[in-house]
Amino acid sequence: MGTISMRRRAISLGVVTAAVTAAGVIPQPGVALANWGGAPDFGPNVFVYDSTTPAAEIQARFDTLFAEQERNEMGTSRYAVLLKPGSYDLDARLGYYTTIAGLGTSPDDVDITGAVRVVGQPDPGSVAGISALTNFWRGAENLAVTPTDWSNQWAVSQASPMRRVHVKGTLWLEPGNGGFSSGGYIADSKVDGVTINGSQQQWLTRDSELGGEWTNGVWNQVFSGVTGAPAQGFPDPPYTTLPTSPVTREKPYLHVDSRGKYRVFVPGLRRNSAGTTWAAGATAPGRSLSIDDFYIAKPGDSATRINLALGLGKHLLLTPGVYHLRDSIKVTRPDTVVLGIGMPSLAPDTGRAALEIADVDGVRIAGVLVDAGPRESETLVTIGSPRSSRDHSRNPISLQDVFFRIGGPWEGKARTSLAVHSDDTLIDNIWVWRGDHGNGIGWTRNTGDVGVVINGDDVIAYGLFVEHYQKWQTIWNGERGRTIFYQSELPYDPPSQAAWTSPTGPGWASYKVAPHVRTHEAWGLGVYSYFNQGVDIRAARGIEAPVRPGVRFHSAVTVFLDGSGGIERTINDAGAPVIGTYGTSPIVNYPA
């Protein structure tokens, strides 16, 4: 029996390998279906070090990357630095599209003395002369840092997650001296000392542990499943605190096992969770996959090549770079992991979607950028189809650290950026952005109607950042949806009120719950206006929803930032106007 099984397995592997080779999927040994015991080939933009590497060599690498990437906001370079378990003396400053990650099974396996930090940038418009308002697209994961200065600075805004990090001291989240900052996101992390939030306008901390005080706050600070979190206080202080998170699953991550072999750990589902997954050491629950089970893609790979590997049962690891796609990447098999390292970008060039995810259990999409192309896409990423109806409650599809852009690096167009049709989908830290600066920017150039459409039932979103779309930012059509933290700026650039008027009044609400929805709940929502065309533009309301007991909002605020016009009401007809000058309009609970 064993001999027959082994023979069948050998024949099967030979057929698969021959088919993939014939299609050109194995251009080099490091990208083979099996790595045959060797180190993976992650390409030229991934740097792997261990604790025997001279400290000066590692430091020089970070200094070189920072010098290149500090101002490279709309560039195409992407980098990842991976550290094997051990101790390091290091000051790791992170610029754009640069990530650092440990390769241990616990964050404490990679112990950095020094800093892993993001610093502020010059900003003449800030009273401090410095800000973090555009410190986007970078990240730190799976490591511990003991600050040698009095604190570790992580002055970021959107799309710069900190995950599985142990800060053995004080964490500083603003650029200093009150400089502007518009973050941000922390998950599965522990801070031993004080967290100085400072000028951060909004922030989500999820399933983490705070050992010291969380100080300050501006408009919208949300804590979900965080031990040591500050007490509920919205709007003064602006803290929204949920003792547990209803359903969570942490992001997959690379690690090396006791034999030095590379693997990807896939954390399991948790319900009513609080605190980190690694309090007892290694992450629990979850499973570990061999890197041999992954197709390791490079930026030159086509969608055809990637789809063939996925169809043959491989998971997908995207190495740093920009992937110009003529067709969609299609994920059709249950439990497929698509993991990006070093902020890889998927760029559909022909008007197709970048990613199409079938309505199957357990797909994980994590760590990727999606950049619209010059030919308009109907949708950039789809989860399921309009006919989806399967129950995925035991094994949901999840999106984690997935960041969308229309315009910025180049001119792009897409009618909708993300459409979620599958029930029970987990959304965990996404930034869906129609660009307000960069390349190809303009009301008729980087066009995008809607950021996110949720059609599936029982979808949960943690950290939903959606900004600048030309109609609704978010439309929620599914039943029993839940949002824990929402951040949204309305479009800056409507040229006139006539060009920006919805069927229900002046402007378009940012967050719309469809009239037929019976049950929906959201916590910690901020909607902001800055109409910068010198025209009096009004939004009738920041949030629009049916008025019924099952549709509830907690800790919602609208804010006039600058410019002209403003927002007339916060939720439906409730709330005060924020028009013409700086002001806020908070609502603690709706209906009251």
C-alpha positions as CSV (number, residue, x, y, z in Angstrom):
1,M,0.0,0.0,0.0
2,G,2.8,2.4,1.0
3,T,4.8,1.6,-2.2
4,I,1.8,2.2,-4.4
5,S,1.0,5.5,-2.7
6,M,4.6,6.7,-3.0
7,R,4.6,5.7,-6.7
8,R,1.4,7.6,-7.3
9,R,2.8,10.6,-5.5
10,A,6.0,10.5,-7.6
11,I,4.1,10.2,-10.8
12,S,1.8,13.1,-9.8
13,L,4.7,15.3,-8.8
14,G,6.5,14.5,-12.1
15,V,3.4,15.4,-14.1
16,V,2.8,18.6,-12.2
17,T,6.5,19.7,-12.4
18,A,6.6,18.9,-16.1
19,A,3.4,20.9,-16.8
20,V,4.6,23.9,-14.8
21,T,8.0,23.8,-16.4
22,A,6.5,23.6,-19.8
23,A,4.4,26.7,-19.0
24,G,7.5,28.6,-17.9
25,V,6.6,28.7,-14.2
26,I,10.0,27.6,-13.0
27,P,12.4,30.1,-14.4
28,Q,15.0,29.4,-11.7
29,P,15.5,26.9,-8.9
30,G,14.5,29.3,-6.1
31,V,11.0,29.6,-7.7
32,A,10.5,25.9,-8.1
33,L,7.5,24.0,-6.8
34,A,9.8,22.6,-4.2
35,N,12.9,24.3,-2.9
36,W,14.6,21.0,-2.3
37,G,16.0,22.0,1.1
38,G,17.8,25.2,-0.1
39,A,17.1,28.8,1.0
40,P,14.3,30.4,-1.0
41,D,15.1,32.9,-3.7
42,F,13.2,36.0,-2.6
43,G,14.8,38.1,-5.3
44,P,17.2,41.1,-5.1
45,N,15.1,43.3,-2.9
46,V,14.8,41.0,0.1
47,F,17.7,41.1,2.5
48,V,18.1,38.3,5.1
49,Y,20.4,38.6,8.1
50,D,21.3,36.6,11.2
51,S,22.9,37.6,14.4
52,T,26.3,36.6,13.2
53,T,26.2,39.2,10.4
54,P,28.4,42.2,11.4
55,A,26.2,44.9,12.9
56,A,27.8,47.5,10.7
57,E,26.7,45.6,7.6
58,I,23.1,45.5,8.7
59,Q,23.1,49.1,9.8
60,A,24.6,50.2,6.4
61,R,21.8,48.4,4.6
62,F,19.1,50.2,6.5
63,D,20.9,53.5,6.1
64,T,21.2,53.0,2.4
65,L,17.5,52.0,2.0
66,F,16.4,54.9,4.1
67,A,18.4,57.4,2.0
68,E,16.8,56.0,-1.1
69,Q,13.2,55.7,0.2
70,E,12.9,58.6,2.7
71,R,11.2,60.8,0.0
72,N,10.3,58.2,-2.6
73,E,6.6,58.4,-1.9
74,M,5.4,57.6,-5.4
75,G,8.3,55.5,-6.6
76,T,8.3,51.8,-7.7
77,S,11.1,50.5,-5.5
78,R,10.1,47.9,-2.8
79,Y,12.2,46.3,-0.1
80,A,12.0,43.8,2.8
81,V,14.5,43.1,5.5
82,L,14.2,39.8,7.3
83,L,16.0,39.0,10.6
84,K,16.6,35.5,11.8
85,P,16.2,34.7,15.5
86,G,18.9,36.4,17.6
87,S,20.0,39.7,19.1
88,Y,20.8,42.8,17.1
89,D,22.1,46.3,17.8
90,L,20.3,48.3,15.2
91,D,18.7,51.7,14.4
92,A,16.3,50.8,11.6
93,R,14.7,53.8,10.1
94,L,12.0,52.9,7.6
95,G,11.2,54.9,4.5
96,Y,8.5,54.3,1.9
97,Y,7.8,50.7,0.8
98,T,10.3,49.3,3.3
99,T,9.3,46.6,5.8
100,I,11.2,44.8,8.6
101,A,10.2,41.5,10.0
102,G,11.6,38.9,12.3
103,L,11.7,35.2,11.4
104,G,11.0,33.7,14.8
105,T,7.9,32.0,16.1
106,S,7.6,34.6,18.8
107,P,8.4,38.4,18.5
108,D,10.9,38.0,21.3
109,D,12.9,35.6,19.2
110,V,14.3,38.6,17.3
111,D,15.6,41.1,20.0
112,I,16.7,44.5,18.7
113,T,18.4,46.9,21.0
114,G,18.2,50.4,19.5
115,A,15.1,51.4,17.4
116,V,12.7,50.4,14.7
117,R,11.4,53.8,13.8
118,V,9.6,56.1,11.5
119,V,10.4,59.8,11.8
120,G,8.5,62.9,10.8
121,Q,9.0,64.9,7.6
122,P,9.4,68.6,7.1
123,D,6.0,70.3,6.9
124,P,5.9,74.1,6.7
125,G,2.2,74.0,7.2
126,S,2.5,72.4,10.7
127,V,3.1,74.6,13.7
128,A,5.9,72.2,14.6
129,G,7.4,72.4,11.1
130,I,7.3,68.6,10.9
131,S,4.5,66.0,10.4
132,A,3.7,62.4,9.6
133,L,0.7,63.1,7.4
134,T,2.2,61.3,4.4
135,N,4.2,58.6,6.2
136,F,2.5,55.8,4.4
137,W,3.3,52.3,3.0
138,R,5.8,50.7,5.4
139,G,5.6,48.2,8.3
140,A,7.2,46.3,11.1
141,E,6.3,42.7,12.2
142,N,7.3,39.9,14.5
143,L,10.1,41.4,16.5
144,A,11.0,43.0,19.9
145,V,12.8,46.3,20.3
146,T,14.4,47.8,23.4
147,P,14.7,51.5,22.8
148,T,18.2,52.9,23.6
149,D,16.7,56.4,23.4
150,W,14.0,57.1,25.9
151,S,11.3,55.9,23.4
152,N,10.8,54.2,20.1
153,Q,9.2,56.5,17.5
154,W,6.6,55.2,15.1
155,A,5.3,58.4,13.6
156,V,3.0,57.1,10.8
157,S,-0.3,57.7,9.1
158,Q,-2.3,55.2,7.0
159,A,-1.0,51.9,5.5
160,S,1.9,51.5,8.0
161,P,1.0,48.6,10.3
162,M,2.8,47.4,13.4
163,R,2.0,43.8,14.0
164,R,3.4,41.2,16.5
165,V,5.9,43.8,17.9
166,H,7.0,43.9,21.5
167,V,8.2,47.4,22.5
168,K,10.2,47.0,25.7
169,G,9.8,50.6,26.7
170,T,7.9,53.7,25.6
171,L,6.3,54.0,22.2
172,W,5.9,57.4,20.6
173,L,3.4,57.7,17.8
174,E,3.7,61.4,16.7
175,P,6.5,63.1,14.9
176,G,7.3,65.4,17.9
177,N,6.2,68.8,19.2
178,G,2.6,68.4,18.2
179,G,3.4,67.8,14.5
180,F,0.4,66.6,12.5
181,S,-0.2,62.8,12.1
182,S,-3.1,60.8,10.8
183,G,-2.6,57.1,11.7
184,G,-2.7,54.3,12.3
185,Y,-2.9,50.6,13.3
186,I,-1.4,48.3,15.8
187,A,-2.3,44.6,16.3
188,D,-1.1,41.6,18.2
189,S,1.5,43.7,19.9
190,K,2.7,44.6,23.4
191,V,4.0,47.9,24.8
192,D,5.6,47.6,28.2
193,G,5.8,51.3,28.8
194,V,3.7,54.5,28.1
195,T,2.3,55.0,24.6
196,I,2.4,58.6,23.6
197,N,-0.3,59.1,21.1
198,G,0.2,62.8,20.9
199,S,-1.2,64.4,17.8
200,Q,-2.5,61.3,16.2
201,Q,-5.9,62.2,14.8
202,Q,-7.2,58.6,14.8
203,W,-5.8,55.2,15.7
204,L,-6.9,51.6,16.0
205,T,-5.3,49.2,18.5
206,R,-6.6,45.6,18.3
207,D,-5.9,42.5,20.3
208,S,-2.8,43.8,22.1
209,E,-1.4,44.6,25.5
210,L,-0.6,48.0,27.0
211,G,1.6,47.9,30.1
212,G,1.6,51.7,30.6
213,E,-0.7,54.6,30.1
214,W,-2.0,55.6,26.6
215,T,-1.7,59.4,26.5
216,N,-3.5,62.0,24.4
217,G,-5.8,61.7,21.5
218,V,-7.5,64.0,19.0
219,W,-10.8,62.7,17.5
220,N,-11.1,59.0,17.2
221,Q,-9.0,56.4,19.2
222,V,-10.4,52.8,19.2
223,F,-9.3,49.9,21.3
224,S,-10.7,46.4,20.5
225,G,-9.6,43.5,22.7
226,V,-6.7,45.4,24.2
227,T,-5.7,44.6,27.8
228,G,-4.6,47.7,29.6
229,A,-6.6,49.9,27.3
230,P,-8.0,53.3,28.6
231,A,-11.6,53.4,29.7
232,Q,-14.4,54.3,27.4
233,G,-14.5,58.1,27.2
234,F,-15.7,59.3,23.8
235,P,-15.8,62.2,23.0
236,D,-13.6,63.6,25.8
237,P,-11.2,61.8,25.8
238,P,-11.9,60.4,22.4
239,Y,-11.5,56.7,23.4
240,T,-13.8,54.0,22.3
241,T,-13.0,50.7,24.1
242,L,-14.4,47.3,23.3
243,P,-13.2,44.6,25.8
244,T,-13.0,41.9,23.2
245,S,-12.9,41.6,19.4
246,P,-15.8,39.5,18.1
247,V,-14.0,37.4,15.5
248,T,-10.3,37.7,14.6
249,R,-7.5,35.9,12.8
250,E,-4.0,37.3,12.7
251,K,-2.0,37.9,9.5
252,P,0.2,35.0,8.1
253,Y,3.9,35.5,8.6
254,L,7.3,34.0,7.5
255,H,9.4,32.2,10.1
256,V,12.2,29.6,10.2
257,D,11.9,26.4,12.1
258,S,14.4,24.7,14.3
259,R,16.2,23.3,11.3
260,G,16.5,26.7,9.6
261,K,13.8,25.8,7.1
262,Y,11.5,28.6,5.9
263,R,7.8,28.3,6.7
264,V,4.7,30.5,6.7
265,F,2.6,30.4,9.9
266,V,-1.1,30.8,9.4
267,P,-2.8,31.9,12.6
268,G,-6.2,30.3,13.5
269,L,-9.6,31.9,14.2
270,R,-10.3,33.4,17.6
271,R,-13.6,34.5,19.0
272,N,-14.2,37.2,21.6
273,S,-10.4,37.6,21.7
274,A,-8.3,40.0,23.8
275,G,-4.5,40.3,24.1
276,T,-1.8,38.9,21.9
277,T,-1.7,35.4,20.3
278,W,1.9,34.9,21.6
279,A,1.6,35.6,25.3
280,A,2.7,32.0,26.0
281,G,5.5,32.1,23.4
282,A,4.7,30.8,19.9
283,T,1.4,31.9,18.2
284,A,-1.6,29.9,19.1
285,P,-3.8,28.7,17.5
286,G,-2.7,28.1,13.9
287,R,-0.7,25.9,11.5
288,S,2.7,26.2,9.8
289,L,3.1,25.7,6.0
290,S,6.4,24.8,4.3
291,I,7.8,27.4,1.9
292,D,7.8,24.5,-0.6
293,D,4.0,24.8,-0.7
294,F,4.4,28.4,-2.1
295,Y,5.0,29.7,-5.6
296,I,7.5,32.5,-5.0
297,A,6.6,35.2,-7.5
298,K,8.8,37.9,-8.9
299,P,7.7,41.2,-10.5
300,G,8.3,39.8,-14.1
301,D,5.8,37.0,-13.6
302,S,2.6,37.2,-15.6
303,A,-0.9,36.5,-14.2
304,T,-1.0,33.4,-16.5
305,R,2.1,32.0,-14.8
306,I,0.8,32.8,-11.3
307,N,-2.6,31.4,-12.0
308,L,-1.2,28.1,-13.2
309,A,0.7,27.7,-10.0
310,L,-2.4,28.6,-8.0
311,G,-4.5,26.2,-10.0
312,L,-2.0,23.4,-9.3
313,G,-2.5,23.9,-5.5
314,K,0.3,26.3,-4.6
315,H,0.0,29.2,-2.2
316,L,1.5,32.5,-3.4
317,L,4.3,34.6,-2.0
318,L,4.7,37.9,-3.7
319,T,8.3,39.4,-3.4
320,P,8.9,43.1,-3.6
321,G,8.2,45.0,-6.8
322,V,5.4,46.1,-9.2
323,Y,3.5,43.3,-10.9
324,H,2.0,44.7,-14.2
325,L,-0.9,42.4,-15.0
326,R,-2.7,41.8,-18.2
327,D,-5.2,39.5,-16.6
328,S,-6.6,39.0,-13.0
329,I,-4.9,36.8,-10.5
330,K,-7.6,34.2,-9.7
331,V,-7.7,32.4,-6.4
332,T,-10.1,29.5,-6.6
333,R,-9.0,26.9,-4.1
334,P,-10.0,26.9,-0.4
335,D,-7.4,27.9,2.2
336,T,-5.0,29.6,-0.3
337,V,-2.6,32.0,1.2
338,V,-1.5,35.0,-0.8
339,L,1.2,36.8,1.2
340,G,3.2,39.8,0.1
341,I,6.5,40.9,1.6
342,G,8.0,44.3,1.1
343,M,4.8,46.0,-0.1
344,P,4.5,44.5,-3.6
345,S,2.1,46.3,-6.0
346,L,-0.4,44.6,-8.2
347,A,-1.1,46.9,-11.2
348,P,-3.9,45.8,-13.7
349,D,-2.9,47.4,-17.0
350,T,-5.9,46.3,-19.2
351,G,-8.9,47.2,-17.1
352,R,-9.3,43.8,-15.4
353,A,-9.5,43.3,-11.7
354,A,-6.1,42.7,-10.0
355,L,-7.5,39.9,-7.8
356,E,-10.6,37.7,-8.1
357,I,-11.2,35.5,-5.0
358,A,-13.7,32.7,-5.4
359,D,-16.4,32.1,-2.8
360,V,-14.4,29.4,-1.0
361,D,-13.4,28.9,2.6
362,G,-10.3,30.3,4.3
363,V,-8.5,32.4,1.6
364,R,-6.0,34.8,3.1
365,I,-4.9,37.9,1.2
366,A,-2.2,39.9,3.1
367,G,0.4,42.5,2.6
368,V,-0.2,43.8,-0.9
369,L,-0.8,47.1,-2.7
370,V,-3.3,47.4,-5.5
371,D,-2.7,50.2,-8.0
372,A,-5.4,51.1,-10.6
373,G,-4.2,51.3,-14.2
374,P,-4.9,54.0,-16.8
375,R,-7.6,51.8,-18.4
376,E,-10.6,51.9,-16.1
377,S,-11.3,48.7,-14.0
378,E,-14.9,48.0,-13.0
379,T,-13.5,46.6,-9.7
380,L,-9.9,46.2,-8.5
381,V,-10.5,43.3,-6.0
382,T,-13.6,41.1,-5.8
383,I,-14.3,38.6,-3.0
384,G,-16.9,36.0,-4.2
385,S,-19.5,36.9,-6.8
386,P,-23.0,38.6,-6.6
387,R,-24.5,35.1,-6.3
388,S,-22.3,34.1,-3.3
389,S,-24.3,32.6,-0.4
390,R,-22.0,30.0,1.3
391,D,-21.5,30.0,5.1
392,H,-17.9,30.8,5.9
393,S,-18.3,31.4,9.6
394,R,-16.0,28.6,10.6
395,N,-13.3,29.6,8.1
396,P,-13.7,33.1,6.7
397,I,-11.9,34.7,3.8
398,S,-9.7,37.5,5.1
399,L,-8.0,40.7,3.8
400,Q,-5.1,42.1,6.0
401,D,-2.9,45.1,5.2
402,V,-4.3,45.4,1.7
403,F,-4.0,48.9,0.4
404,F,-5.6,50.4,-2.8
405,R,-4.7,53.4,-4.8
406,I,-6.3,55.3,-7.7
407,G,-3.7,57.7,-8.8
408,G,-0.5,58.7,-7.0
409,P,2.2,56.6,-8.7
410,W,0.5,57.1,-12.1
411,E,-2.9,58.0,-13.5
412,G,-5.4,55.3,-12.6
413,K,-9.2,54.7,-12.9
414,A,-11.6,52.2,-11.2
415,R,-15.3,52.5,-10.6
416,T,-15.1,50.4,-7.4
417,S,-11.9,49.4,-5.5
418,L,-13.1,46.5,-3.4
419,A,-16.3,44.5,-3.7
420,V,-17.0,41.9,-1.0
421,H,-19.8,39.5,-1.9
422,S,-18.8,36.5,0.4
423,D,-20.4,36.1,3.7
424,D,-18.4,36.2,7.0
425,T,-15.4,38.0,5.3
426,L,-12.8,39.5,7.7
427,I,-11.3,42.9,6.8
428,D,-8.4,43.8,8.9
429,N,-6.6,47.1,8.2
430,I,-7.2,48.3,4.6
431,W,-6.6,51.8,3.2
432,V,-8.7,52.4,0.1
433,W,-7.5,55.7,-1.4
434,R,-8.3,57.8,-4.4
435,G,-5.2,59.9,-4.5
436,D,-5.3,63.5,-3.5
437,H,-1.6,64.1,-4.4
438,G,1.0,62.6,-6.6
439,N,0.9,61.7,-10.3
440,G,-2.3,61.7,-12.4
441,I,-4.4,63.5,-9.9
442,G,-7.6,65.4,-10.9
443,W,-11.4,65.2,-10.8
444,T,-11.5,63.9,-14.4
445,R,-8.2,62.0,-14.3
446,N,-8.0,59.6,-11.3
447,T,-11.7,58.7,-11.3
448,G,-13.3,56.4,-8.8
449,D,-17.0,56.2,-7.8
450,V,-16.9,54.1,-4.7
451,G,-14.2,52.8,-2.4
452,V,-15.7,49.7,-0.8
453,V,-19.0,47.8,-1.4
454,I,-20.0,45.2,1.1
455,N,-22.7,42.8,-0.2
456,G,-22.0,39.8,2.0
457,D,-23.7,39.1,5.3
458,D,-21.9,38.9,8.7
459,V,-18.8,40.8,7.4
460,I,-16.6,42.4,10.0
461,A,-14.2,45.2,9.3
462,Y,-11.4,46.3,11.7
463,G,-9.6,49.4,10.5
464,L,-11.5,50.5,7.5
465,F,-9.8,53.6,6.0
466,V,-11.5,54.9,2.8
467,E,-10.9,58.3,1.3
468,H,-11.6,60.8,-1.5
469,Y,-13.9,58.8,-3.8
470,Q,-16.3,60.7,-5.9
471,K,-19.5,59.2,-4.6
472,W,-20.0,57.1,-1.5
473,Q,-16.8,56.0,0.2
474,T,-18.3,52.9,1.7
475,I,-21.7,51.2,0.9
476,W,-22.9,48.4,3.2
477,N,-25.6,46.3,1.7
478,G,-25.1,43.1,3.7
479,E,-26.9,42.1,6.9
480,R,-25.3,42.0,10.4
481,G,-22.2,43.9,9.3
482,R,-19.9,45.3,12.0
483,T,-17.2,48.0,11.7
484,I,-14.7,48.6,14.4
485,F,-12.9,51.9,13.5
486,Y,-13.6,53.9,10.3
487,Q,-11.6,56.8,9.0
488,S,-12.6,58.7,5.9
489,E,-11.9,62.0,4.3
490,L,-14.4,63.2,1.7
491,P,-13.0,64.1,-1.7
492,Y,-10.9,67.3,-1.7
493,D,-11.6,68.3,-5.3
494,P,-15.3,68.5,-6.3
495,P,-15.3,71.4,-8.8
496,S,-18.9,72.4,-8.0
497,Q,-21.9,71.3,-5.9
498,A,-23.6,70.3,-9.1
499,A,-20.8,67.9,-9.9
500,W,-21.1,66.4,-6.4
501,T,-24.7,65.9,-5.5
502,S,-26.3,62.5,-4.6
503,P,-29.9,61.4,-5.0
504,T,-30.5,62.2,-1.3
505,G,-29.1,65.7,-1.1
506,P,-26.0,67.8,-1.4
507,G,-22.8,65.7,-1.6
508,W,-22.5,62.0,-0.9
509,A,-22.3,60.5,2.6
510,S,-19.1,58.8,3.4
511,Y,-20.6,55.7,5.1
512,K,-23.9,54.5,3.7
513,V,-25.9,51.6,5.1
514,A,-28.5,50.5,2.5
515,P,-32.2,51.2,3.3
516,H,-33.1,47.5,3.3
517,V,-30.5,46.5,6.0
518,R,-32.2,45.4,9.3
519,T,-29.1,44.9,11.5
520,H,-25.7,46.8,11.4
521,E,-23.4,48.1,14.1
522,A,-20.3,50.3,14.0
523,W,-17.9,51.8,16.6
524,G,-15.5,54.7,16.3
525,L,-16.2,56.5,13.0
526,G,-14.6,59.7,11.8
527,V,-15.6,61.5,8.6
528,Y,-13.6,64.7,7.7
529,S,-14.0,67.4,5.1
530,Y,-11.4,69.6,3.3
531,F,-12.8,71.0,0.1
532,N,-9.9,72.7,-1.5
533,Q,-11.2,74.1,-4.8
534,G,-12.3,77.5,-3.3
535,V,-16.0,76.6,-3.8
536,D,-18.6,76.2,-1.1
537,I,-19.2,72.4,-1.2
538,R,-21.6,70.8,1.2
539,A,-22.2,67.2,2.3
540,A,-25.6,66.8,3.7
541,R,-24.3,64.1,6.2
542,G,-21.3,62.1,7.0
543,I,-23.1,58.8,7.6
544,E,-26.4,57.7,6.1
545,A,-28.4,54.8,7.4
546,P,-31.9,53.5,7.9
547,V,-33.5,54.6,11.1
548,R,-34.4,51.4,13.0
549,P,-33.3,49.8,16.3
550,G,-31.1,47.2,14.7
551,V,-28.9,49.8,13.0
552,R,-26.6,51.3,15.6
553,F,-23.6,53.6,15.7
554,H,-21.3,54.4,18.6
555,S,-18.7,57.1,18.9
556,A,-19.1,58.9,15.5
557,V,-17.6,62.3,14.7
558,T,-17.6,64.7,11.7
559,V,-14.8,67.2,11.4
560,F,-14.1,70.3,9.3
561,L,-10.4,70.3,8.7
562,D,-9.9,73.3,6.3
563,G,-11.0,74.7,3.0
564,S,-14.5,75.7,2.1
565,G,-18.0,74.4,2.8
566,G,-18.3,71.4,5.1
567,I,-20.6,68.7,6.5
568,E,-24.1,69.6,7.6
569,R,-25.0,66.7,9.8
570,T,-23.1,63.7,11.4
571,I,-25.6,60.8,11.0
572,N,-28.8,61.3,9.0
573,D,-30.3,64.5,10.5
574,A,-28.5,64.2,13.8
575,G,-25.4,66.2,14.8
576,A,-24.3,69.8,14.4
577,P,-22.9,71.4,11.2
578,V,-19.2,71.6,10.8
579,I,-18.9,74.3,8.1
580,G,-16.5,77.1,7.3
581,T,-14.2,76.9,10.2
582,Y,-12.5,74.1,12.3
583,G,-15.0,72.2,14.3
584,T,-16.2,68.7,15.4
585,S,-19.6,67.2,15.8
586,P,-19.5,64.0,17.9
587,I,-22.4,61.6,18.5
588,V,-22.0,59.1,21.4
589,N,-24.8,56.7,20.4
590,Y,-27.2,56.6,17.5
591,P,-30.1,56.1,17.9
592,A,-29.7,57.8,21.2
